């Protein structure tokens, strides 16, 4: 393969995006225990690998060409664009869809953090706002954002492989967190667990869930039937 891959080699932009994405992540989900640091390390690796390929060196494309015979008249660093053979149009479609999911995820992530912070400050359970739809809206936002950016927008070998591992690690973290909350709030939280799903809103509630991700959403809001 002698053709240069477009949209690569911009290492300065890659570094900037890694710093920005890492700051947002640690700003709203600061690790405390070693298990949380382990999960954060996976997300950090995801971020670095994703933007290093997106703007730096397209390792996934080179490996696909070398070992699977993937070859097109026009090679692009974006995997969807190259595999589907639709050039810039494919990259634009995946970019728009991916960024929509990314910004929805960031909104859920940030608003879930705010609601939890208020509840912890007042020494009460967080059960309103986003917490009326799922028990861990921060993690739901994290999953939506990572899926949008690392699978829909710019899939790479590392981002696609790490995504299910990240989901598993944070599922285990959520289970441990719930055990601690059960010790503190007992039956009140047990009843809440039976009523509200862990990560995925019930059928027909996604629209309300995303709508409540705005910073102005009320903590006391409950899902409409």
PyMOL commands that set and color helices and strands:
alter all, ss='L'
color gray80, all
select helices_A, chain A and resi 11-28+34-55+59-68+79-84+87-121+129-132+137-153+157-185+187-195+206-211
alter helices_A, ss='H'
color red, helices_A
deselect
rebuild
show_as cartoon
